[in-house]
Amino acid sequence: EVDIQFTNHASDGPVDVFWVDSDEGHVHVGSMQKAGATLSLTSYHGHSFVFKKSGADDGSLLNRHIVDKSFGSTQNHHIE
């Protein structure tokens, strides 16, 4: 298990966070409503997350993150 905190530095508006499942589907796990907002989750090594501007229908990603347990059991990831 890895406790991870994501921080929104990518957008002045809301950012949606999605876990990427084994079929490359995007499962919504939370949102960060403004710049500087955070979202804390418990995840596992190798899990992948993508970040999209809320309401964006064009499929464009702001950022992607893959959990790596070698960085410790508590991690912070800044979405730039």
Secondary structure by P-SEA (a helix, b strand, c coil): ccbbbbbccccccbbbbbbbccccbbbbccccccccbbbbbbbcccbbbbbcccccccccccbbbbbbcccccccccccc
